[in-house]
Amino acid sequence: GKATVAFGPIGMLASRDMARLAAFSVLVPSGTVLATTGMGQIDVTGGALEAHMVVEDGYRNVRDDVPSLSAGGAITGVSEQRIASAGEPGPGFVAARLGDLVDTMRVAVVPNATLAVVEHGLFGNWGLSVISLDGLERRRLLTTLAQVHMPAWNSAGSEIAYYEGINGHDGNARLFIMTSDGERRPVLPVMPAFLRTAFMPRFSPDGQWIYFTGDMPEILDSTYHWTSMQTWRVRRDGTGPERLLPLADNQCSPAWEADPSPDARLLALTCAGTVSLHDLTTDALTSLVAGEMPRFSPVGDAIVYINIQPGLVSPIYIVRSDGTGARQLTPAGRLYDRFAGYSWSPDGQWIITRGQSRLELIRVATGEIMPLPYSAEMWQAAFKP
């Protein structure tokens, strides 16, 4: 009968520069041709990889035939002991061949990094966790029935700012700080009368301020409208909340989704549907491009953003911080929403966000997308500095 090669991962991967591995679409039951593999189906994660192979005939009898192994892409080779070695981060594969039969394991080699992620499962609980980018190490910091959103690290990697609750006119969103040891405290234990909700926090580079979006009751009527969204900041200890752009009401409503530059001089924000820069020294406001949800790169030379389209989704774009060189990073048919979360890797080479079904790692230079297999119940990932 016709033979089948079944091919799957166990054990260890030798990986250069401590890169790690996440495996795609591992087992092909028919074992016939490469084109029949389940592209996009991501099943197995491993910090290391060993090829374990079984050869069966058409009656499922195990045979002694030994397939040959080959590798490509980010997988630089397979040893005689069937240990796969990885090079630079990127997609790769290991193929088992027996005559005309081929079975392929597609893998992604990912950088060695740590994430803060929001988790939301089938049973309704929300959580905040710290995980390794390969998914092998995971520590839950918080489990709650309240919605959890938008984690953001301080520059020291010792604290995570986030918000709990629902933003908007009828919302109850509040800011919190979580330490890496799991200690949680509210930023504003008592909400000021001039703020209805507080959400989308970002630490200042020195960690002493938290920038956030605040909902202001005095400019709300009975119908919720976006002009209530304004940019605020508060000291880390909860004192001194102040509204920014106080003179820009007519030209910048809403003014929200703020992110400070690494040198603390500028604030990127969404200003009435445009990506804009607020100079914190001069109060000058400069519009760059149409778009929303701006996020500075680690060195401040570029900004990632989206440009919401009908359906409240958008491809991902990048522009230089001087407003030049705007380009679309992801394909037109690959769409992301405002609450997907957008975070740069510490080296500025990758952006992580939430795709349609799981987290995705996107290479800034090329737009190459690598889904992360373990992340179906994870949202709004943030790279630890």
N, C-alpha and C positions, 0 to 999 in steps of 0.2 A: 504494500500500500504506500500511498504518498506520505513522505516524512514531514514532520513539523518541527521547527526549532522554536522553543520557548526560551525567552531571555529576560532576566530580571536582575535587580541590584540587591546585593547584601554587602555588609562588611565595610571595608575601608577604602577611602580615596586618598592617594598621595597628591597633595595640591601645593603648587609653588606659591610663595608669598602669602601663605595662609588664606588663599582664596577658598571658598567653600562651594558646595555643589547642591543644586536642587534638580531632581530628575523629572523629565517630561515623559509622558506617553510610553510607559515602559514595556508592557507585554502585548505582543501581537499574536492572538490565538491561531490565526491561519498560517503564520510564518511563511507567507508566499513572497510578496514583493514589498519594497519600501513604501510605495505609494499608498498602500492600504493601512499604514499606521495611523492611529487616531491623533492627528495633529491638533494641538490645542488642549487635548485632554491631559491633565497633569496629575499624577497619582502618587509619586514617591519623592521623599526628601531624604538627603543624606549628607553629612559632612564628609563622607568618604564613601568609596564605591568599589565593590568587587563584583565581577561578572559571574553569575551563577546560571548555568545553562542546563537544559534538559532537552534531549532529542527523543521524539516519539514517532512511531509509525502511524498509519491511518487508523489503526485499531487501538491507539493510545498505549501501545507497548513501548516501554523505554528501551532505547537502543544505545549502543556503546560508541556511536560515531562522535567524533570530537570536532565541532565547528572551529573555523579560524576566526580570529577577532581582528578588527581594524577600528580606527578612531579618526576623528576629524574635528575641525573647529577648535573650540576651547579645550577639548580633550586631546592631549598631545601624544598619548600612546597608551598601550595596555601591555603589561609585563607578562611573562610566562606564567606567573602565579595569578593572572587575570586581575591584577590591580590596575585601575585606571589612574592616570596622572593628568592633572589640570594645569593649564597655563594662565593667561590673563583672563579676567572675567568676560563672559560672553557665552553664546550658545555653542553646543557641540553635540557629538554623538559617539556611540560605540555600536558597531554592527557585528553580528554573528552570521557567518556564511557556511553553508553546507551544500556543495554543488550549486544548484540554481536557487536554493532557498536562502532567504535573507530575513533576519529579524533585527530591528533597530531600536535602541534605547536612546531617546533624545534627552539631553541634559542641559542645564544652564549653570555655569560657574559664576558665582556671585561674590562680590567683595566681602571681606570680613568686617561686619558692621553691626551696630545695635539699633533697634527701633523701639519707640513707644507707639503702641497701637490701641485703638478702640476695638473692643470685641462685643459683638451682639449676636447671640445665638437663638436657636429655635424656641427656647423656653422663655424668652422675653427679658432675661437678665442682660445688663450692660456691664462692661468691664474695661479696666485700663490695665494693660500689660506691657512688660518690657521683654523683648525677644531678640534673639540673634537673627540676622538677615536670612540665614539658611533654615530657620525654623526649628533648629534642634534644641535651643535653650529658650525656655519661656518661664516667666515669673509673673503671676497675677498680683497686681497691687491693689485692685479695687473690684468688688462685685456689688452691684446696686440695681435697683429697679428704676432709678432715675436715668434719663438719657445722658450719655457721656460723649463729649465732642472735642475735637481740635486740640490734641496735646501738643505742647511746644516746650522744648528743653531750654534751660538757661545755658549760657556758654560753657559753664563748668561741667555740665552733664550731671549735676547733682539734684536738680529739681525739675519738675514738669508742671507747667501751668496748663489748665484745661477748664472747660466749663461743664456744668451739669444742668439739665433742664432744657426747656424749649425757648428759643428766641422769638422775638416778634411781639406784636401788640398784646396778645393774650398770654405771653410766655412768662417763664419764671427762671430764666437762665441766670446762673451765678458762677463767679470765678472761684477756682480752687487751685491750691498748690499741693503737689504730691512729691515727697522726697523719694529718692531712689531706695530708701529703706521702708517705704510704705506708710509714712506719716502724712496725714492729710489735714489741711486746714483751709477755711475760707479766706479769700483775699479781703473781701468786704463783709465782715460778720453781720453788719446791719446795712442794708442798702440805703443810700442817701435818697431823700425825697425827690431829687431831681433826676433820678435814674430808675427806669422801670426794670430793665434787664441789663446784663453785662455778659459779653461773650466774645469769642474769637481772640483769645489772649496771645500776646507775643512778648517775650522778655526783651528788655534793652540789652545791648552788648555787655554792659557791666553787671547785669542781673538785678539792678536796684529798682527798676521801673517795670511795670507791665502795661503795655499798650493794649487797648481793647476797643470793641464797638459797644456803645451804649445806646439804649432806647430812651428817648426823652419824652416823658408824659406831656409836658407843656406844649409840644408841637404836634400832638396827636389829637385827632378828633375821633368821632365814634367809628370811623373806618380806618383801618390800618393802612398806612402809606409809608413808602421807603424814606421819606424825608426825615423821619424820626431817627434814622441811623446816623450817629456821629462818632467821631474818633476821640477817645479819651485816654488818659494814662493815670496810673495810681502807683504809689510807692509799693514795693514788695511787702511792706508791713501793713498795707491797707490804708495808709494816711495820704492826705493831699490829693484826692481825685480832682483832676482838672480836664476841662474840655479843650481840645486843640482846634486850630482854625476858627477862632471866635469871630473873625471879621469876614469869613467867607461864606456866610449862610446863603447868600443869593447865588453864588457861583458854584457851590459844592455841596449839594444836598441830593442824595446822601453822601456822606464822607465816612467810609468804613473799610474794614478788612485790611487794617494798617500793618506794615512790617518795617521795622527800623533797619537802616543800613548797618553793615559791620562796623563802620567808623562812628556810628551814632549821630551823624550829621543830617541825614535825610530820613524821611518817612515815606515809603511807597504806600499808596492807598488807592482805593476805588473812589473816584470823585465824579459823581453824576454819570457813571458809565464809562469813564476813562481811567486808564492807569496814569496816576499823577504822582509827582514828588513834592513833598512839603519840606522846605528847608527849615530845620528846627532852630537855626540861628537867626535867620532873617525873616522868617514867616512867609517867604516867597512860595508860590504855588505854581508848578510847571506841569502842563499836560504832555504826556508822551504819546500814547496810542489809545485807540478805543479798546477797552478790555476791563477785566475785573480780577479780583483775587491775586494781586501781585505778590511775589516772593523773591527777595534778593538772593543772589548767589552768595556762597561763603565769603568771597572777596569783594562783593559789591559791584562787579563789572557788568552784570546781566540780571535780568528780571524775568522770571517765568510767570505766565498769566493765562487766563482763558478769556474768550470773547463770546459771551452767551448768545446763542441762537434760538430760534423757535424750538420749544421743547425744553428750554433751560439747560441745554448741554452745548459743548463746544470742543473742538480740538484744543491742544495745548500749544501755546506760542512762547517765543523767547524774544526779548529785545535788549539791546545794550542799555545801560543805565543812563546814557546821554540821549536816548530816544531813537538811535539809528539801528539799522540792521535787523529790523523785526522780521521774524520768519516763523513759519508753522513747523512745529516739532513733530507732531503726530499726524498720521494720515487723516484725510477729511472724513472718512467713514468711521473713525475711531473717536468716540465722543465721551466727554467727562463732564461731571456737574460741579457746582460750586462747593459742595460739601464732600467731594472726593478726597480732599486734602492734597497738598503739594509740598514736597520737602526735598531739598537738595542734599546729596551726600556731602560729607565734610571735604572731599577733594574736588567737588564741583563737577564731577563727570557723570553723575546719575541723578535722576529725579524719581521719587517713588510716589505713586498715587493709587487710587482705587479705580480699576476698570469695571467692566460690566459684571464680572463674577468673582473677582479676587484682586489682590494687590498686584501692581505691575511696576517693574523696574525699567526705566527708560533711559537709554544712553543719550546724553545731551548732544554729542557730536554728530550722531547719525539718525536719531529717532528710533533706533532699534528697541523693541519691546520684549521683555522677558517676564511672563507671568510667574508668580510665586505659588507653588503648589498647595501649600498648607493654609492659605489665607482666605478661604471662602467666607469666614465669619469675622474678618478683620477689615477695618476702615481707618482712614485718616492717619496713616503711618507718619512718623516723624523720626528722621535720622538723629541719633545722638551725636553731638559734636566730638 
